[in-house]
């Protein structure tokens, strides 16, 4: 059956229909294999979880996800049930009878896909035998001390036994931890189509963590030597072998495709960008209301954290944040702190204060006592101010229509209690930089650099820092908010990563209508440069970290943040509207098409007699680029006003440039450009600014 090559998409109104023939899923089984199935470790968990709905819509009961078994995850996330497929039931029974435990159920997420979870601990007694098989098969040896690599081999060996008797199988493997299963399946000549996706090359992440000019020296690394010096050569061999064994190799972004070509010596067949499930509000202004509501909750935390030093106007305070794994260099925390120091030196002229949150998990032993005290002082002052009783004499005078005497309206005791609460807000120390007690604060990279740049939350500092070394939770006594609520309450997310194969954090900001800073070394940044003519106008600030020095990148980031601080409140609202409209670009209903193409390509290569695909490459896709908005630019530097307006005054100013949200949104939906390719630029076509990310 022929498989057409087109990749037309329909996510936005006006885009042509998807015209690829549907796969005969009734006769196929799709196994999606990842270490993060029901197991939240990193960003791959988000990929697997959010993509499940569209995959279930396509494959129905023929989709099965595979991952490692963890008792707590299984008990809290999976509804156990019997396998509906006889072949799978038979294979599970054989493994269980042999003492290798396998669990089956429905993952309680949107789409409710079936999951098959392997208990690697129950099969560990086979490890030495399976190590010998791996060595005999491909000459890869695993050291005894690397438990993660050993677990990956146990998992892959159990998985191979599971797939052995299943006909018409398409297996999609994510990352090196499950690569052993792919290698063993191919070496045993099991008839199945295979896809391997690397979300980040193993060696690339290690090298970038060492402050190396990675992307400009890709061709100069001795790969084997670099892996050996970092004692990950066996892991690298598993990853590289899986890449070359797969029928189709994919990665998540063009910048990672370039990296994989050098690190793993195979050019990806398909780029499969990461998406999200987009849920639009029926009322366009609803996400703005959520921003206002959650901003108020963050302001409550600030009132407590900075008690005694709250000499800045919270209505003119902007909240910036960075979040993710604590990788100081890879996540760009180093240049972010340096840029904050320079921003503080600039001394914003419009009385704006910036509070910057660092949400990165680190080793702590408890909450900071001073931070807890601040929240207690705030709550006490709020309680005392909200509950004083008006004296009976005062009530009687009010009923009679007399203006109350402020000296008699409160009881003396209430007045005394209120005085005591106000006096308790006096503070002789600076507000703490961190909310927790760090186990080793002397060597912590963030705190060490805060000491270097001298941002200690002093009164003269217009940039304040709050380091929250723990993931956010709605049950926290300090900042009781979930991550999504917190993001919606902030004004700007800053993610100046040096190594970011995709970058879900700025993508999540975009979906929630919050502007963000990313880089041209992140998959998300390159994706936006490719699809948006002027990303800055839509609240996507892209720092050049590939073709500029670190100092120049710091200056560019500082300028972005300074320009954002100069915006009026109205300009920020307009920019948030534009940012939220970009969420259509990140919808799995659009980006899931690339996974469909990868599956079709794998079937055509594994079973050429049954599935045929035109051998032309790269695949074509109907592309689109958002133009630069025609209304008021978000940057005040291009505004008719020479100076920014204060937040309290701008809403009454009717002289600003005209802005019509509905008309501008409609223009964005209709601005569909000519087809472009995911690979090289067609002859005679003008390159886009983001194209240099692909070279």
C-alpha positions as CSV (number, residue, x, y, z in Angstrom):
1,X,0.0,0.0,0.0
2,X,1.6,3.3,-1.0
3,X,2.3,5.9,1.6
4,X,2.3,9.5,0.3
5,X,5.1,11.8,1.2
6,X,3.3,15.1,2.0
7,X,3.2,16.5,5.5
8,X,0.6,19.2,5.1
9,X,-0.9,20.3,8.4
10,X,-4.2,21.7,9.7
11,X,-3.5,23.1,13.1
12,X,-4.4,26.7,12.1
13,X,-7.4,27.8,10.1
14,X,-6.4,28.2,6.5
15,X,-3.8,25.4,6.4
16,X,-4.3,22.7,3.8
17,X,-5.6,19.3,5.0
18,X,-3.3,16.5,6.0
19,X,-3.3,14.2,3.0
20,X,-1.2,11.2,4.1
21,X,-3.0,7.9,4.0
22,X,-3.9,6.5,7.4
23,X,-1.9,3.6,8.4
24,X,-3.8,0.3,8.8
25,X,-3.5,0.5,12.5
26,X,-6.0,-2.4,13.0
27,X,-3.4,-4.8,11.7
28,X,-0.5,-3.2,13.6
29,X,0.7,-2.8,17.1
30,X,2.6,0.3,18.3
31,X,4.9,0.0,21.3
32,X,6.3,3.3,22.6
33,X,9.3,2.6,24.9
34,X,10.7,5.1,27.3
35,X,12.3,5.1,30.7
36,X,9.9,8.0,31.6
37,X,6.6,6.1,31.1
38,X,4.8,6.7,34.4
39,X,8.2,7.7,35.7
40,X,8.7,11.5,36.0
41,X,12.5,12.1,35.5
42,X,12.8,15.0,33.0
43,X,11.3,16.6,29.9
44,X,10.8,13.3,28.1
45,X,8.1,12.5,30.6
46,X,6.2,15.6,29.4
47,X,6.7,14.5,25.8
48,X,5.3,11.0,26.4
49,X,2.5,12.2,28.6
50,X,1.2,15.1,26.5
51,X,1.5,13.2,23.2
52,X,-0.5,10.2,24.5
53,X,-3.9,11.7,23.6
54,X,-3.3,12.2,19.9
55,X,-1.5,8.8,19.6
56,X,-4.4,7.0,21.3
57,X,-6.8,8.9,18.9
58,X,-4.9,7.4,16.0
59,X,-4.0,3.9,17.3
60,X,-6.7,3.2,19.8
61,X,-6.4,-0.1,21.6
62,X,-3.3,-1.0,19.6
63,X,-1.0,1.4,21.4
64,X,1.1,0.1,24.3
65,X,3.6,2.1,26.2
66,X,6.5,0.3,27.9
67,X,8.7,1.5,30.8
68,X,10.3,0.4,34.1
69,X,8.1,-0.6,37.1
70,X,8.3,1.5,40.2
71,X,5.8,0.5,42.9
72,X,4.8,4.0,44.0
73,X,4.3,5.2,40.5
74,X,2.3,2.1,39.6
75,X,0.0,2.4,42.7
76,X,-0.7,6.1,42.1
77,X,-0.8,6.5,38.3
78,X,-1.9,3.1,36.8
79,X,-5.2,1.3,36.9
80,X,-4.3,-2.4,36.7
81,X,-6.2,-4.6,34.2
82,X,-5.8,-7.6,31.9
83,X,-4.1,-7.3,28.5
84,X,-6.7,-7.4,25.7
85,X,-4.2,-8.7,23.2
86,X,-3.6,-12.5,23.3
87,X,0.0,-12.4,22.1
88,X,0.9,-9.8,24.8
89,X,-0.9,-11.8,27.5
90,X,1.0,-14.9,26.5
91,X,4.4,-13.2,26.5
92,X,3.7,-11.6,29.9
93,X,2.6,-14.9,31.3
94,X,5.8,-16.6,30.2
95,X,8.0,-13.8,31.8
96,X,6.0,-13.9,35.0
97,X,6.3,-17.7,35.2
98,X,10.0,-17.4,34.8
99,X,10.2,-15.0,37.8
100,X,10.6,-11.8,35.7
101,X,7.6,-9.7,36.8
102,X,5.6,-7.6,34.3
103,X,2.7,-5.4,35.1
104,X,-0.1,-4.2,32.8
105,X,-2.7,-1.5,33.2
106,X,-4.0,1.9,32.0
107,X,-2.0,5.0,32.6
108,X,-4.3,7.5,34.2
109,X,-3.5,10.5,32.0
110,X,-5.4,12.0,29.1
111,X,-6.0,9.3,26.5
112,X,-5.6,6.5,29.1
113,X,-3.1,4.5,27.1
114,X,-2.2,0.9,28.0
115,X,1.2,0.5,29.8
116,X,3.5,-2.5,30.2
117,X,5.9,-2.1,33.1
118,X,8.9,-4.3,33.7
119,X,10.3,-4.9,37.2
120,X,14.0,-4.9,36.6
121,X,14.8,-5.9,40.1
122,X,12.9,-9.2,39.8
123,X,15.1,-10.2,36.8
124,X,18.4,-9.0,38.1
125,X,19.6,-12.6,38.6
126,X,19.9,-12.9,34.8
127,X,22.2,-9.9,34.6
128,X,25.5,-11.7,34.1
129,X,24.0,-13.9,31.4
130,X,22.5,-11.0,29.6
131,X,25.8,-9.0,29.8
132,X,27.5,-11.9,28.1
133,X,24.8,-12.0,25.3
134,X,25.3,-8.2,24.8
135,X,29.1,-8.6,24.5
136,X,28.8,-11.6,22.1
137,X,26.3,-9.7,20.0
138,X,27.9,-6.2,19.7
139,X,31.0,-6.1,21.8
140,X,29.7,-3.7,24.4
141,X,30.6,-4.3,28.0
142,X,28.8,-2.8,31.0
143,X,30.7,-2.1,34.3
144,X,29.2,-3.5,37.5
145,X,29.2,-0.1,39.2
146,X,26.9,1.6,36.7
147,X,23.5,0.6,38.0
148,X,21.5,2.7,35.5
149,X,23.2,1.0,32.5
150,X,22.7,-2.4,34.1
151,X,19.1,-1.7,34.7
152,X,18.7,-0.6,31.0
153,X,20.1,-3.9,29.9
154,X,17.8,-5.9,32.1
155,X,14.9,-3.8,30.8
156,X,15.9,-4.3,27.2
157,X,16.3,-8.0,27.6
158,X,12.9,-8.4,29.2
159,X,11.3,-6.2,26.5
160,X,12.9,-8.3,23.7
161,X,11.3,-11.4,25.1
162,X,8.0,-9.6,25.3
163,X,8.1,-8.5,21.6
164,X,9.4,-11.8,20.3
165,X,6.0,-13.4,19.4
166,X,4.1,-10.2,18.5
167,X,3.4,-9.9,14.7
168,X,3.3,-6.6,12.7
169,X,5.0,-4.5,15.4
170,X,6.2,-0.9,15.2
171,X,8.4,0.0,18.2
172,X,9.5,3.6,19.0
173,X,12.4,3.9,21.5
174,X,13.2,7.1,23.3
175,X,16.8,7.8,24.5
176,X,19.8,5.6,25.3
177,X,18.3,3.9,28.5
178,X,16.0,1.8,26.3
179,X,18.4,1.5,23.4
180,X,19.6,-2.0,24.6
181,X,16.1,-3.3,23.7
182,X,16.4,-2.0,20.2
183,X,19.8,-3.4,19.7
184,X,18.8,-6.9,20.9
185,X,15.6,-6.9,18.8
186,X,17.6,-6.2,15.6
187,X,20.4,-8.6,16.5
188,X,17.8,-11.4,17.1
189,X,16.1,-10.5,13.8
190,X,12.7,-10.0,15.3
191,X,10.4,-8.8,12.5
192,X,9.5,-5.3,13.6
193,X,9.9,-1.7,12.4
194,X,12.0,0.5,14.8
195,X,12.4,4.2,15.5
196,X,14.9,5.7,17.8
197,X,14.6,9.3,19.1
198,X,17.3,11.1,20.9
199,X,16.0,14.1,22.8
200,X,19.6,15.1,23.6
201,X,22.9,13.3,22.9
202,X,24.4,11.8,25.9
203,X,27.9,13.1,25.2
204,X,26.7,16.5,24.1
205,X,25.1,17.2,27.5
206,X,28.3,16.1,29.3
207,X,30.6,18.2,27.2
208,X,28.5,21.3,27.4
209,X,28.5,21.1,31.2
210,X,32.2,21.7,31.1
211,X,31.9,25.3,29.7
212,X,33.2,24.3,26.3
213,X,32.4,26.1,23.0
214,X,30.6,23.1,21.9
215,X,28.6,24.1,18.8
216,X,31.4,25.9,17.1
217,X,33.8,23.0,17.5
218,X,31.6,20.0,16.7
219,X,33.9,18.7,14.1
220,X,37.0,18.9,16.3
221,X,36.1,16.5,19.1
222,X,37.6,13.1,19.5
223,X,34.3,11.4,20.4
224,X,35.7,8.2,21.8
225,X,38.3,10.0,23.9
226,X,35.7,12.5,25.2
227,X,33.4,9.6,26.2
228,X,36.2,7.6,27.8
229,X,37.5,10.5,29.9
230,X,34.0,11.1,31.3
231,X,33.6,7.3,32.0
232,X,30.5,7.0,29.9
233,X,32.0,5.2,27.0
234,X,29.7,2.1,27.5
235,X,26.6,4.4,27.6
236,X,27.8,6.2,24.5
237,X,28.2,2.9,22.7
238,X,24.7,1.8,23.6
239,X,23.3,5.1,22.3
240,X,25.3,5.0,19.1
241,X,24.5,1.4,18.4
242,X,20.8,2.0,18.9
243,X,20.9,5.0,16.5
244,X,22.5,2.9,13.8
245,X,20.3,-0.2,14.3
246,X,17.0,1.8,14.0
247,X,15.2,1.9,10.7
248,X,14.4,5.5,11.3
249,X,16.4,7.9,13.5
250,X,14.7,11.1,14.7
251,X,15.6,14.0,17.0
252,X,13.6,16.9,18.4
253,X,15.1,19.9,16.8
254,X,17.3,21.1,13.9
255,X,20.1,22.2,16.3
256,X,20.1,18.7,17.9
257,X,20.1,17.1,14.4
258,X,23.4,18.9,13.7
259,X,24.8,17.7,17.0
260,X,23.7,14.1,16.5
261,X,25.2,14.0,13.0
262,X,28.6,14.8,14.6
263,X,28.3,12.9,17.9
264,X,26.5,9.8,16.7
265,X,27.6,9.8,13.0
266,X,24.1,9.5,11.6
267,X,21.9,12.3,10.2
268,X,18.4,12.1,11.5
269,X,15.8,11.0,9.0
270,X,13.0,13.2,10.5
271,X,12.9,16.1,13.0
272,X,10.0,15.6,15.5
273,X,9.5,18.9,17.5
274,X,8.0,18.6,20.9
275,X,4.4,19.8,21.4
276,X,1.9,20.4,24.1
277,X,-1.9,19.8,24.5
278,X,-3.4,23.3,23.9
279,X,-6.6,24.1,25.6
280,X,-8.1,27.4,24.6
281,X,-10.3,29.5,26.8
282,X,-13.7,30.3,25.4
283,X,-13.1,33.9,26.6
284,X,-10.0,35.4,25.1
285,X,-9.3,37.5,28.1
286,X,-9.5,34.6,30.6
287,X,-5.8,33.9,30.6
288,X,-5.2,37.6,31.4
289,X,-7.5,37.3,34.4
290,X,-5.5,34.2,35.5
291,X,-2.3,36.2,35.2
292,X,-3.8,39.0,37.4
293,X,-5.1,36.5,40.0
294,X,-1.9,34.5,40.4
295,X,0.2,37.6,40.3
296,X,-1.7,38.7,43.4
297,X,-0.7,35.4,45.2
298,X,2.9,36.0,44.3
299,X,2.7,39.5,45.7
300,X,1.4,38.1,49.0
301,X,4.6,36.0,49.2
302,X,6.7,39.1,48.4
303,X,5.0,41.1,51.2
304,X,6.1,38.4,53.7
305,X,9.6,37.7,52.3
306,X,10.6,41.3,52.1
307,X,8.9,42.5,55.3
308,X,10.7,45.5,56.8
309,X,12.2,46.2,53.4
310,X,9.0,46.6,51.4
311,X,9.9,50.1,50.2
312,X,9.0,49.4,46.6
313,X,5.6,49.6,44.9
314,X,4.3,46.1,44.2
315,X,2.1,47.4,41.4
316,X,5.3,48.5,39.6
317,X,7.1,45.2,40.4
318,X,7.8,42.7,37.7
319,X,8.4,39.0,38.4
320,X,11.0,37.1,36.3
321,X,11.8,33.5,36.8
322,X,14.0,30.6,35.6
323,X,13.1,27.0,36.3
324,X,14.3,23.5,35.5
325,X,17.1,21.1,36.3
326,X,20.0,22.6,38.3
327,X,22.5,22.7,35.5
328,X,24.3,25.9,36.1
329,X,26.0,26.3,32.7
330,X,23.8,24.3,30.5
331,X,20.7,26.2,31.6
332,X,22.4,29.6,31.2
333,X,22.1,30.5,34.9
334,X,25.7,31.9,34.7
335,X,24.9,34.6,32.1
336,X,21.5,35.2,33.6
337,X,23.0,36.2,37.0
338,X,25.6,38.4,35.2
339,X,22.9,40.1,33.2
340,X,20.9,40.7,36.3
341,X,23.9,42.5,37.8
342,X,24.1,44.7,34.8
343,X,20.4,45.3,34.8
344,X,20.6,46.4,38.4
345,X,23.4,48.8,37.5
346,X,21.2,50.4,34.9
347,X,18.8,51.6,37.6
348,X,15.4,51.6,35.8
349,X,14.1,55.2,35.5
350,X,10.4,54.3,35.8
351,X,10.5,53.1,39.4
352,X,10.2,49.5,38.3
353,X,11.5,46.8,40.7
354,X,12.3,43.3,39.4
355,X,12.0,40.2,41.6
356,X,13.7,37.2,40.1
357,X,12.8,33.7,41.1
358,X,15.2,30.7,40.7
359,X,13.1,27.5,40.8
360,X,15.8,24.8,40.7
361,X,15.9,21.8,43.0
362,X,19.1,21.5,45.1
363,X,20.1,19.7,48.3
364,X,18.5,21.3,51.4
365,X,17.6,20.2,54.9
366,X,14.7,22.5,55.7
367,X,13.0,25.8,55.2
368,X,14.8,29.0,56.1
369,X,13.6,30.1,59.5
370,X,13.8,33.8,58.5
371,X,11.6,33.0,55.4
372,X,9.0,31.2,57.5
373,X,9.0,34.1,60.0
374,X,8.4,36.6,57.2
375,X,5.2,34.7,56.1
376,X,4.1,34.5,59.7
377,X,4.5,38.2,60.2
378,X,2.6,38.9,57.0
379,X,-0.3,36.7,58.1
380,X,-0.4,38.1,61.6
381,X,-0.4,41.7,60.3
382,X,-3.2,40.8,57.8
383,X,-5.2,39.1,60.5
384,X,-4.9,42.0,63.0
385,X,-5.8,44.5,60.3
386,X,-8.8,42.6,59.1
387,X,-10.4,41.7,62.4
388,X,-10.5,44.7,64.8
389,X,-14.0,45.2,66.4
390,X,-15.6,48.6,66.1
391,X,-16.7,49.8,69.5
392,X,-20.5,49.9,70.3
393,X,-20.2,53.7,70.7
394,X,-18.8,53.9,67.2
395,X,-21.5,51.8,65.7
396,X,-24.2,54.0,67.4
397,X,-22.6,57.1,66.0
398,X,-22.6,55.6,62.5
399,X,-26.3,54.7,62.7
400,X,-27.0,58.3,63.7
401,X,-25.3,59.5,60.6
402,X,-22.3,61.1,62.4
403,X,-18.8,61.0,60.9
404,X,-16.9,58.6,63.2
405,X,-14.1,59.8,65.3
406,X,-10.9,57.8,64.4
407,X,-9.8,58.1,68.0
408,X,-12.8,56.3,69.4
409,X,-13.7,53.9,66.5
410,X,-11.4,51.2,67.8
411,X,-11.0,49.7,71.3
412,X,-7.8,50.6,73.0
413,X,-6.8,46.9,73.1
414,X,-7.3,46.5,69.4
415,X,-5.3,49.6,68.7
416,X,-2.5,48.3,70.9
417,X,-2.4,44.9,69.2
418,X,-2.2,46.6,65.8
419,X,0.7,48.7,67.0
420,X,2.5,45.6,68.2
421,X,2.0,43.9,64.8
422,X,3.3,46.9,62.9
423,X,6.4,47.1,65.2
424,X,7.0,43.4,64.5
425,X,7.6,44.2,60.9
426,X,10.8,46.0,61.7
427,X,13.9,44.2,60.5
428,X,17.6,44.7,61.0
429,X,18.8,42.1,58.5
430,X,18.4,41.9,54.8
431,X,15.7,39.7,53.3
432,X,17.2,36.2,52.6
433,X,18.3,35.3,49.1
434,X,17.3,31.7,49.5
435,X,14.1,30.3,51.0
436,X,15.7,27.1,52.3
437,X,18.8,26.1,54.3
438,X,21.3,24.8,51.8
439,X,23.4,21.8,52.7
440,X,26.5,23.3,51.2
441,X,25.9,27.0,50.5
442,X,29.5,27.9,50.3
443,X,30.0,25.9,47.1
444,X,26.5,26.3,45.6
445,X,27.0,27.9,42.2
446,X,24.0,30.2,42.3
447,X,24.8,31.5,45.8
448,X,28.5,31.8,45.0
449,X,27.7,34.0,42.0
450,X,25.2,36.0,44.0
451,X,28.0,36.9,46.4
452,X,30.2,37.8,43.5
453,X,27.8,40.2,41.9
454,X,26.6,41.6,45.3
455,X,22.8,41.2,44.8
456,X,21.8,40.8,48.5
457,X,18.3,42.3,48.3
458,X,19.5,45.6,49.7
459,X,17.2,48.6,49.6
460,X,19.1,50.3,46.8
461,X,18.9,47.2,44.6
462,X,16.2,47.4,42.0
463,X,16.8,43.7,41.2
464,X,15.8,41.3,44.0
465,X,16.6,37.6,44.1
466,X,14.7,34.7,45.6
467,X,16.3,31.3,45.2
468,X,13.7,28.6,45.8
469,X,15.7,25.3,45.7
470,X,12.7,23.1,45.5
471,X,10.0,22.4,43.0
472,X,6.8,24.4,43.6
473,X,3.8,22.8,45.4
474,X,0.4,23.9,46.3
475,X,0.9,22.5,49.8
476,X,4.1,24.5,50.5
477,X,3.9,26.8,53.6
478,X,6.0,29.4,51.8
479,X,4.7,29.7,48.2
480,X,1.6,27.5,48.0
481,X,1.3,27.5,44.2
482,X,1.6,24.8,41.5
483,X,4.1,25.5,38.8
484,X,1.4,26.4,36.2
485,X,-0.2,28.9,38.6
486,X,3.2,30.4,39.4
487,X,4.1,30.8,35.7
488,X,0.8,32.5,34.9
489,X,1.5,35.0,37.7
490,X,4.9,36.0,36.4
491,X,5.7,38.5,33.8
492,X,8.7,37.0,32.0
493,X,10.4,33.6,31.9
494,X,14.2,33.7,31.3
495,X,15.8,30.6,29.9
496,X,19.2,31.6,28.3
497,X,20.3,28.0,27.9
498,X,23.5,27.0,26.2
499,X,22.5,23.3,25.8
500,X,18.7,22.9,25.3
501,X,17.8,20.3,22.6
502,X,14.2,21.5,22.8
503,X,13.1,23.6,25.8
504,X,9.7,22.9,27.3
505,X,9.9,25.8,29.8
506,X,9.6,28.6,27.3
507,X,7.1,26.6,25.4
508,X,4.9,26.3,28.5
509,X,5.2,30.1,29.0
510,X,4.1,30.6,25.4
511,X,1.0,28.4,25.9
512,X,0.1,30.4,29.0
513,X,0.6,33.8,27.3
514,X,3.7,34.7,29.3
515,X,6.7,36.2,27.3
516,X,10.0,34.4,27.6
517,X,13.7,34.6,26.8
518,X,15.3,31.7,24.9
519,X,18.4,31.2,22.8
520,X,19.3,30.2,19.2
521,X,21.0,27.1,20.7
522,X,17.6,25.7,21.9
523,X,15.3,23.8,19.7
524,X,12.4,26.0,20.8
525,X,14.3,29.2,19.8
526,X,15.2,27.9,16.4
527,X,11.7,26.7,15.8
528,X,10.3,30.1,16.6
529,X,12.8,31.9,14.4
530,X,11.7,29.6,11.6
531,X,8.0,30.3,12.1
532,X,7.8,33.9,13.4
533,X,9.1,36.8,11.4
534,X,9.6,39.0,14.4
535,X,9.7,36.8,17.6
536,X,10.4,39.7,19.9
537,X,7.1,41.3,18.9
538,X,5.3,38.2,20.0
539,X,7.1,38.0,23.4
540,X,9.8,35.5,22.3
541,X,13.2,37.1,23.0
542,X,16.0,35.0,21.4
543,X,19.5,35.5,22.7
544,X,22.3,34.8,20.3
545,X,24.6,32.4,22.1
546,X,26.1,30.7,19.0
547,X,27.6,33.5,17.1
548,X,28.4,36.0,19.9
549,X,30.8,36.0,22.8
550,X,29.5,35.3,26.3
551,X,29.9,39.0,27.1
552,X,27.9,40.1,24.1
553,X,25.2,37.6,24.9
554,X,25.1,39.0,28.4
555,X,24.7,42.5,27.0
556,X,21.9,41.3,24.7
557,X,20.0,39.6,27.5
558,X,20.4,42.7,29.7
559,X,19.0,44.8,26.9
560,X,16.0,42.5,26.4
561,X,15.2,42.6,30.1
562,X,15.8,46.4,30.3
563,X,13.5,47.0,27.3
564,X,10.8,44.7,28.9
565,X,11.0,46.7,32.1
566,X,10.4,49.9,30.2
567,X,7.1,48.7,28.7
568,X,3.9,50.1,30.0
569,X,1.3,47.9,31.4
570,X,-0.8,48.2,28.3
571,X,2.1,47.2,26.1
572,X,2.7,44.1,28.3
573,X,-1.0,43.1,27.9
574,X,-0.8,43.5,24.2
575,X,2.4,41.4,24.1
576,X,0.8,38.7,26.2
577,X,-2.1,38.5,23.8
578,X,0.3,38.0,20.9
579,X,2.4,35.4,22.9
580,X,-0.7,33.3,23.6
581,X,-1.6,33.2,20.0
582,X,1.6,31.4,19.2
583,X,0.4,28.5,21.2
584,X,-1.2,27.1,18.0
585,X,2.4,26.4,16.7
586,X,3.1,24.1,19.7
587,X,-0.1,22.1,19.5
588,X,0.4,18.3,19.2
589,X,-2.4,18.4,16.6
590,X,0.2,20.0,14.3
591,X,3.5,18.6,15.6
592,X,2.2,15.1,15.9
593,X,2.2,14.9,12.1
594,X,5.9,14.5,12.1
595,X,5.7,11.4,14.4
596,X,3.2,10.0,11.9
597,X,5.6,10.5,9.1
598,X,8.4,8.8,11.0
599,X,6.2,5.8,11.7
600,X,5.2,5.6,8.0
601,X,8.9,5.8,7.0
602,X,9.9,3.1,9.4
603,X,7.3,0.7,8.1
604,X,8.3,1.3,4.5
605,X,11.9,0.4,5.4
606,X,11.2,-2.6,7.6
607,X,8.4,-4.1,5.4
608,X,9.0,-2.8,1.9
609,X,6.7,-5.4,0.4
610,X,3.7,-4.2,2.5
611,X,4.3,-0.5,2.8
612,X,5.8,1.7,0.1
613,X,6.8,5.3,0.3
614,X,8.2,7.6,-2.3
615,X,11.9,7.7,-1.8
616,X,12.2,11.4,-2.1
617,X,13.6,13.4,0.8
618,X,13.4,15.6,2.7
619,X,9.6,15.5,3.2
620,X,7.7,18.6,2.2
621,X,5.5,20.4,4.6
622,X,3.1,23.4,4.1
623,X,4.8,26.0,6.3
624,X,3.7,29.2,7.8
625,X,5.3,32.3,9.3
626,X,3.7,34.8,11.5
627,X,4.5,38.2,10.2
628,X,5.5,41.2,12.2
629,X,2.3,42.6,13.9
630,X,1.0,45.7,12.1
631,X,-0.1,47.5,15.2
632,X,1.8,49.1,18.1
633,X,5.2,47.4,18.6
634,X,5.7,46.1,22.1
635,X,9.0,47.9,22.7
636,X,8.7,51.5,23.9
637,X,11.8,52.4,22.0
638,X,9.7,52.4,18.8
639,X,6.7,54.0,20.4
640,X,5.6,57.6,19.7
641,X,6.2,58.3,23.4
642,X,9.8,59.2,24.3
643,X,9.5,57.7,27.8
644,X,7.6,54.8,29.2
645,X,4.4,55.3,31.2
646,X,3.9,54.3,34.8
647,X,1.5,51.4,35.2
648,X,-0.9,53.5,37.2
649,X,-1.3,56.1,34.5
650,X,-1.2,54.3,31.2
651,X,-4.7,52.9,31.2
652,X,-6.1,56.5,31.0
653,X,-3.9,57.4,28.1
654,X,-5.8,57.3,24.8
655,X,-3.1,58.6,22.6
656,X,-1.2,55.4,22.1
657,X,-1.1,53.6,18.8
658,X,-4.3,51.8,17.8
659,X,-4.5,48.1,18.6
660,X,-7.3,45.7,17.6
661,X,-6.8,42.2,19.1
662,X,-9.4,40.5,16.9
663,X,-8.1,42.0,13.6
664,X,-4.5,41.2,14.4
665,X,-5.3,37.7,15.4
666,X,-7.2,37.1,12.2
667,X,-4.3,38.4,10.2
668,X,-2.0,36.0,12.0
669,X,-4.3,33.1,11.1
670,X,-4.4,34.0,7.5
671,X,-0.7,34.7,6.9
672,X,0.2,31.3,5.5
673,X,3.3,31.4,3.4
674,X,4.6,29.2,0.6
675,X,5.8,25.7,1.4
676,X,9.2,25.3,3.0
677,X,11.3,22.2,3.8
678,X,12.6,21.0,7.1
679,X,16.1,20.5,5.6
680,X,18.0,22.7,3.1
681,X,16.5,25.9,1.8
682,X,15.0,25.4,-1.7
683,X,16.9,27.1,-4.5
684,X,16.0,30.7,-5.1
685,X,14.2,31.1,-1.8
686,X,15.3,33.8,0.7
687,X,16.6,32.4,3.9
688,X,14.9,33.2,7.2
689,X,16.7,34.6,10.2
690,X,16.5,31.3,12.0
691,X,18.1,29.3,9.1
692,X,21.6,29.8,10.4
693,X,20.6,27.6,13.3
694,X,20.5,24.7,10.8
695,X,24.0,25.1,9.4
